[in-house]
Amino acid sequence: MIRTTRVPVGLAAVWALLLTPAAPASAVPVRGPLPCLAPATADLLDEGAVLKTSLATYRATTAGSYWSVVATRGSQGYDSDIALHDPTACLLNSSAQGGFSPADWVAFDNNSGRLPTGMNPTRVYGHPGNTSPVKYKVQFVSGDQTLSTTATVFQPVGTAYGDWIVDIRDVYLTAGTPYTFTVTGGLSHLYVLGSSAGAPATWSRTAAGADFALHLPGTDLYTAQAGSLAVTPAQSGWYAALFVRDGWWGAPVSVRITSP
């Protein structure tokens, strides 16, 4: 049993003020007194990767019960990072991998019992120590498509726009069943992401928290390459299959999902 000792309210308040460290001026906003983040300045539409030349906070709005994703990738040496906020503008998750590649992304789950649909402020900011000119691509994919685990043919993925960094599809997986995701095309990474209704921390995910990951070695995305990822989920539910390009153009991408 863990024992606790009550402390007088006045003394506890003094201790809190003395022991709470000051946040660095450049830190990504964290949950705290509202407002956590300045209002978003523009809508981020589901229209492929968009080139930007100034840091900003965008409105990413979902309308369906799917996994969605926001992502950024620096251009011409600039290293951009990304943070996703909840509708009250407080931080949900952020990605700051560092370096020009791979892309930074945050995927989030609007399926039943997870995050509500609506507007999520999305902030693109410069990686600490970056002194290059501000230039980057940013992309939002509002989930509205699924993948089949019984189709015998490869299913095309990738946005309808040739210039894309990420694409995301929901796929229903059954606990304990082994699946093989086979991908082909101009792709750098495949991630399979899950969440649990009782664990809010899993409702938004980054590369660091992916359940399963496949990293393809090729850097010439115009040359199709192939790879396979073995996935055995611990629980049944809607998972996200996230496709990431460390570039903006490349060969068409497709995936086939098989199970015994």
N, C-alpha and C positions, 0 to 999 in steps of 0.2 A: 504494500500500500504506500502511496506517495503522500507524505504529510506536508501540509502547508501552514504557514504562520501568518495571521492577519497583521497588517501594519496600519497604524492610525492614518486616516485619510490625508491630513495635512502633511505629515512626514512623507507619505508615499508620493505626493505631488512634488515635493522638493527633490526627492531622489530621482523622479522621472525627468525633471528638468536638468539635473546635473549629469545623469548617465546617458541621455539620448544624444547620439552624435549628430553633428550637423551634416546635412546631405551635401555632396559636392555640387557646385553650381551647374556642372554640365550633366548631371545625372538625369536619366529618364524619369519622368514623374511617377510616383508610387501612390498607392491608395492612401487617402488622408482627407483632411477637410476640403470640401468642395469650394471652388472648382479645382479639379486636379489638373486640368489642361485648358488652354485657351480654345475658343470655339474653332471648329474646322472652317477652312477658307474656301473649299471647293469640293464638288462631288467627284468621287473616284468611280468611274463607270466600268462595267464589265465589257471592255472593248479592247483587250489586249494591253501590251506594255506601252506606256506613254513616257516620252522623254520630257524631263523637267530640268530647269536650270536654277531653281531656288528651293530651299527647304520649306516644308509646309506641313500642315495637318489637313487631312482629307476626310470626307464623309464616305464611308463604305456601307452601303445599305443592303441588307438581305431581306428576302421575302418568303423563302421556302425552308422547309425542315431538312436541310442538307448540311454537309461540311462545306465550308468556304475557305478562301485563303487570300491573304495580302502578301505582296513580295516586293523587294527592291534589289537592284543590282547597279553598282556604280558604273559610270562611263568615263573613258579617257583618264583612268587612274584614280577617280574619286571613289571613296569607300563610303557607301550609304548604308545605314541601319534602319530597322523598322520596329515600331511599337504599336500594338493594338490595344484600344481602350474600350471599356464597356459604355453603355448608353449614358451613364452619369459622368463620363469622361475620365474615369479612373483606370489605371493600368490593369490590363488582363495578362499580357505577355509581351515579350520583346525578343528580337534576335539581333545580335551584334557579333557575328562570327569573325569579323576582321578580314581585311584583304579585299581585293577586287572580285575574287571568286572563292567560294560559291556564293550564290544568291542568298540573301536573308529573307526569311518568310515566317509568317505565323498563320497556322491553320486553326479554324475554330468550328465548333459543332453546334448547329442549331436544331439537331434532332430532338425528339420528344424528351423532356426532362433535363435538357441541357440549357444552353444559352438562348435567350429570347431572340426572335428575329427583330430587325430594325436597324438603326444607324449606329455604327461603331466608328468613333474618331480613330483615324490611323495616322500616326506621325512618322515622317521620314526625317532622320537626323544624321549628322555627320559622325562618323566613328571617331572616338577620342584620338587626338593627335593628328587628324587628317588636315592637311593644309592645302590640298589641291583645289582647283576651281570646282564649284558646285555643279555637278552634272550627273544625272542618274535616270534610270528607268524605274517606274513603279507600276504595279499591276494588281488588280483586284479581280478575282473570279468568284462570282456568286454561284454556289453550288446548285445545280438543278438537273443533273444527269447521274445515271447509275451504270455500273458495269455488271455483266452477267457472269456467273460462275459455271454456267452450263453450256455457253456458246462454244462451238467447235472451231470457230474461225477467230482470227485476230480482230479485235475491236479498235477502231481508230480513236486516238485521244489527241489532245492539243486543241487550243482554242481555234475559232474560225478565222483568226487573224494570223498571218505568217509570222508576225513579230510577237513572240510570247516567251515568258520566263517560266511560268508555272501553269499547270492545269490540275484539276481535282475532280474526282468522281466518287460517289458513294458506292459501296459494295457490301452486300450482306454476307457475313461469315458466321459459320456455326462452330460453337466451342468444341475443341478437340479434333476438328476435322483438318487434315493437312491440305494446304493449297499450294500450287506453284504458279507464281506470276511470271510470265515470260514476256519480255519487252523487246522491241526492235525499233531502230530508227535513230534520229539525232537527239539522244537523251543523255543526261549526265547522272541523274539520281532518281530512284523510285523509293518512296516511303509509304508504309502502311501504318495508319494511325488509328488508335482506338480511344474510347472514353468510357467512363463509368458514371451512371446517373448519380451515384452517391459520393462522387469525388470531383468537386468543382475544379480542382487544379488540373484535371485531365481534359477539360472542355476546350482548352486552347493549347496547341502543341507547337513546338519548334523542332528543328533537326536534332537537338540535344535530347529530346524526349520521345523520339519516334520508337514505336514498338518494333518495327522491322525496317531494314534499310538495305538498298542495293546501290553501290557506287560503280558506275561504268568508267573504265580507264581512258577512253578516247577523248581527245580535245577537238578533233575535227568533226563538228556536228553535222556537216554536210555528207559525211560518210556514215551510212547506217551501221550500227553495231547492235549486238544482242546480249542479253543476260537474263538470268532467272533468279527469283527470290522465293525461298521456302517460308511459308507462313502457317503457323498453327495457333489460332486464337485461343485465349484463355476463357473468353466468354462470348456468347452469341450477341450479335447486334450489327448496326451499321458502322462500318469502318470507312476511312478515307484512303483512297489510293491517290497519292500526290506525285505528280510528274514534274521534275525540275530540270531546266536547261541552264547550264552555265554559259549562256549566250542568248541571242534573240532570234536567230534563224537556224535552220537545219533541216535534215531529212524528215519526212513525215514519221510520226511515232504511232505505234499500235501495241496492244497488250492482249494476251490470252491467259485466262485463269482456268486451271484444271485441278481436279481432285480425284483421288482413286474411286 
